[in-house]
Amino acid sequence: MAKIKLTKTELKAQTDALKRFQRFLPMLQLKKQQLQGEIAGIVAKADAVSAREREVRAHLDGWVALFATGGEELEGLVTVKSIRTSQANIAGVEIPVFDGIDTDVKPIDLWATPAWMDDAVSAWTSVLALQSERVVLEEQKRRIAEELRTTSQRVNLFEKVKIPSCRENIRVIKIAIGDEQTAAVTRGKIAKSRSPGEGEAA
């Protein structure tokens, strides 16, 4: 710990710092709670997306079984060209928001493919969109978790280091100032008792 000056000026500086830390701490704690809530919300969204993907895949199972090679042809028909996102701000954190996907779909020979192929392609496109949305949600979670880690460190710093340190410094300075004032009074009394005028009066 850095050595502090045992002066009234330092006492004021420490008191002001304590007030500042005590004012900022509730805001940091509120931000921490907000970030924790956002992460919980993202996890819930990701779980819901995964559940929807499982449902779509369950519908696809019947079609995939019709392919001799197990559905590789179906998966190869649609590929993700790009994931479209916009930006949002959550508790000061810029995060991507899933808007959709752009896909490349191989041309389908309507005469050489079964009638249900269009529905299968549409379902597989939904799977790809859900997978892409989950990727974006994971990125949201990563960014907010990083901010939560930083905010938690600041909360701990204020709670466990800064505020206790200021309080201890204030206590030490007040004792030192009190001792100095007591010593000054004592010196004054001694000086007064040794005054020639006082001695003659006595």
C-alpha positions as CSV (number, residue, x, y, z in Angstrom):
1,M,0.0,0.0,0.0
2,A,1.3,3.5,-0.9
3,K,2.2,5.6,2.1
4,I,-0.4,8.3,2.8
5,K,0.1,11.8,4.1
6,L,-1.3,12.3,7.6
7,T,-2.8,15.7,6.8
8,K,-6.2,17.3,6.6
9,T,-5.7,17.8,2.8
10,E,-5.1,14.0,2.4
11,L,-8.1,13.3,4.7
12,K,-10.4,15.4,2.3
13,A,-8.9,13.6,-0.7
14,Q,-9.6,10.2,0.8
15,T,-13.1,11.2,1.9
16,D,-13.9,12.5,-1.6
17,A,-12.5,9.3,-3.2
18,L,-14.6,7.1,-0.8
19,K,-17.8,9.1,-1.8
20,R,-16.9,8.6,-5.5
21,F,-16.3,4.9,-5.1
22,Q,-19.5,4.5,-3.1
23,R,-21.5,6.4,-5.8
24,F,-20.1,4.3,-8.7
25,L,-20.3,0.9,-7.0
26,P,-24.2,0.6,-7.2
27,M,-24.0,1.5,-10.9
28,L,-21.4,-1.2,-11.5
29,Q,-23.5,-3.7,-9.5
30,L,-26.6,-2.9,-11.5
31,K,-24.6,-3.3,-14.8
32,K,-23.3,-6.6,-13.6
33,Q,-26.9,-7.8,-12.8
34,Q,-28.1,-6.6,-16.2
35,L,-25.3,-8.4,-18.0
36,Q,-26.0,-11.6,-16.1
37,G,-29.6,-11.3,-17.1
38,E,-28.7,-10.7,-20.7
39,I,-26.5,-13.9,-20.8
40,A,-29.4,-15.9,-19.2
41,G,-31.7,-14.6,-21.9
42,I,-29.2,-15.4,-24.7
43,V,-28.8,-19.0,-23.4
44,A,-32.6,-19.4,-23.3
45,K,-32.8,-18.1,-26.9
46,A,-30.0,-20.5,-28.0
47,D,-31.8,-23.4,-26.4
48,A,-35.0,-22.5,-28.2
49,V,-33.2,-22.2,-31.5
50,S,-31.6,-25.7,-30.9
51,A,-35.1,-27.1,-30.1
52,R,-36.5,-25.7,-33.3
53,E,-33.6,-27.1,-35.3
54,R,-34.2,-30.6,-33.8
55,E,-37.9,-30.3,-34.8
56,V,-37.0,-29.4,-38.4
57,R,-34.4,-32.1,-38.6
58,A,-37.0,-34.6,-37.3
59,H,-39.2,-33.7,-40.3
60,L,-36.2,-34.0,-42.6
61,D,-35.4,-37.6,-41.4
62,G,-38.1,-39.0,-43.6
63,W,-36.8,-37.3,-46.7
64,V,-33.1,-38.0,-46.0
65,A,-33.9,-41.7,-45.7
66,L,-35.0,-41.6,-49.4
67,F,-31.4,-40.8,-50.5
68,A,-29.2,-43.8,-51.1
69,T,-26.2,-42.0,-49.7
70,G,-27.9,-40.7,-46.5
71,G,-28.8,-37.2,-47.5
72,E,-25.5,-35.7,-48.6
73,E,-27.2,-34.7,-51.9
74,L,-29.8,-32.7,-49.9
75,E,-27.1,-30.9,-47.8
76,G,-25.2,-30.1,-50.9
77,L,-28.1,-28.4,-52.6
78,V,-28.1,-25.5,-50.2
79,T,-25.1,-23.6,-48.8
80,V,-24.8,-20.5,-46.7
81,K,-23.4,-17.6,-48.7
82,S,-23.5,-15.0,-45.9
83,I,-25.1,-14.3,-42.5
84,R,-26.9,-11.0,-42.3
85,T,-26.7,-9.1,-39.0
86,S,-27.4,-5.7,-37.6
87,Q,-25.9,-4.1,-34.4
88,A,-27.5,-3.5,-31.0
89,N,-26.2,-2.1,-27.8
90,I,-26.7,-4.0,-24.5
91,A,-25.4,-2.2,-21.4
92,G,-22.7,-0.5,-23.4
93,V,-21.7,-3.6,-25.4
94,E,-22.1,-3.7,-29.2
95,I,-23.5,-7.1,-30.2
96,P,-24.6,-8.6,-33.6
97,V,-28.3,-9.4,-34.1
98,F,-29.3,-12.1,-36.4
99,D,-31.3,-10.9,-39.4
100,G,-31.2,-13.9,-41.8
101,I,-29.0,-15.7,-44.2
102,D,-28.3,-15.5,-47.9
103,T,-28.0,-18.9,-49.6
104,D,-26.8,-20.5,-52.7
105,V,-29.2,-23.2,-54.0
106,K,-28.1,-25.6,-56.8
107,P,-30.5,-25.7,-59.7
108,I,-33.0,-28.5,-59.4
109,D,-34.1,-30.5,-62.4
110,L,-37.8,-30.6,-61.8
111,W,-38.2,-33.5,-64.1
112,A,-35.5,-35.6,-62.5
113,T,-36.3,-34.9,-58.8
114,P,-39.3,-35.9,-56.7
115,A,-42.1,-33.4,-56.0
116,W,-41.2,-33.2,-52.3
117,M,-37.6,-31.9,-53.1
118,D,-38.7,-28.3,-52.9
119,D,-40.1,-28.8,-49.4
120,A,-36.9,-30.7,-48.4
121,V,-34.7,-27.8,-49.7
122,S,-36.9,-25.3,-47.8
123,A,-36.6,-27.4,-44.6
124,W,-32.8,-27.7,-45.0
125,T,-32.5,-23.9,-45.5
126,S,-34.4,-23.5,-42.2
127,V,-31.8,-25.7,-40.5
128,L,-29.0,-23.6,-41.9
129,A,-30.7,-20.4,-40.8
130,L,-31.2,-21.8,-37.3
131,Q,-27.5,-22.9,-37.1
132,S,-26.4,-19.5,-38.3
133,E,-28.6,-17.8,-35.7
134,R,-27.1,-19.9,-33.0
135,V,-23.6,-18.9,-34.1
136,V,-24.7,-15.2,-33.8
137,L,-26.1,-15.9,-30.3
138,E,-22.8,-17.5,-29.3
139,E,-21.0,-14.3,-30.4
140,Q,-23.5,-12.2,-28.4
141,K,-22.8,-14.4,-25.3
142,R,-19.0,-14.2,-25.8
143,R,-19.0,-10.4,-26.0
144,I,-21.4,-9.8,-23.0
145,A,-19.5,-12.4,-21.0
146,E,-16.3,-10.5,-21.7
147,E,-17.9,-7.3,-20.4
148,L,-19.4,-9.1,-17.4
149,R,-15.9,-10.3,-16.5
150,T,-14.5,-6.8,-16.7
151,T,-17.4,-5.4,-14.7
152,S,-17.1,-8.1,-12.0
153,Q,-13.5,-7.3,-11.6
154,R,-14.3,-3.6,-11.1
155,V,-17.0,-4.5,-8.6
156,N,-14.6,-6.6,-6.7
157,L,-11.9,-3.9,-6.9
158,F,-14.3,-1.3,-5.4
159,E,-15.8,-3.6,-2.8
160,K,-12.7,-5.4,-1.6
161,V,-9.8,-2.9,-2.3
162,K,-10.7,0.7,-3.0
163,I,-13.5,1.3,-0.5
164,P,-11.9,-0.6,2.5
165,S,-8.6,1.1,1.7
166,C,-10.1,4.6,1.8
167,R,-11.9,3.8,5.0
168,E,-8.7,2.5,6.6
169,N,-6.8,5.6,5.4
170,I,-9.4,7.9,6.7
171,R,-9.3,6.1,10.1
172,V,-5.5,6.3,10.3
173,I,-5.4,10.0,9.2
174,K,-8.1,10.9,11.8
175,I,-6.2,9.2,14.6
176,A,-3.0,10.9,13.5
177,I,-4.7,14.3,13.3
178,G,-6.3,13.7,16.7
179,D,-3.0,12.7,18.2
180,E,-1.4,15.8,16.7
181,Q,-4.1,18.1,18.1
182,T,-3.9,16.5,21.5
183,A,-0.1,16.9,21.4
184,A,-0.5,20.5,20.4
185,V,-2.9,21.2,23.3
186,T,-0.4,19.5,25.7
187,R,2.5,21.5,24.4
188,G,0.4,24.7,24.7
189,K,-0.4,23.9,28.3
190,I,3.3,23.1,29.1
191,A,4.4,26.3,27.4
192,K,1.8,28.3,29.3
193,S,2.9,26.7,32.7
194,R,6.5,27.7,32.0
195,S,5.6,31.2,31.1
196,P,7.4,33.8,33.4
197,G,4.2,35.7,33.9
198,E,2.4,32.6,35.0
199,G,5.3,31.7,37.4
200,E,5.2,35.1,39.1
201,A,1.4,35.0,39.4
202,A,1.7,31.7,41.1
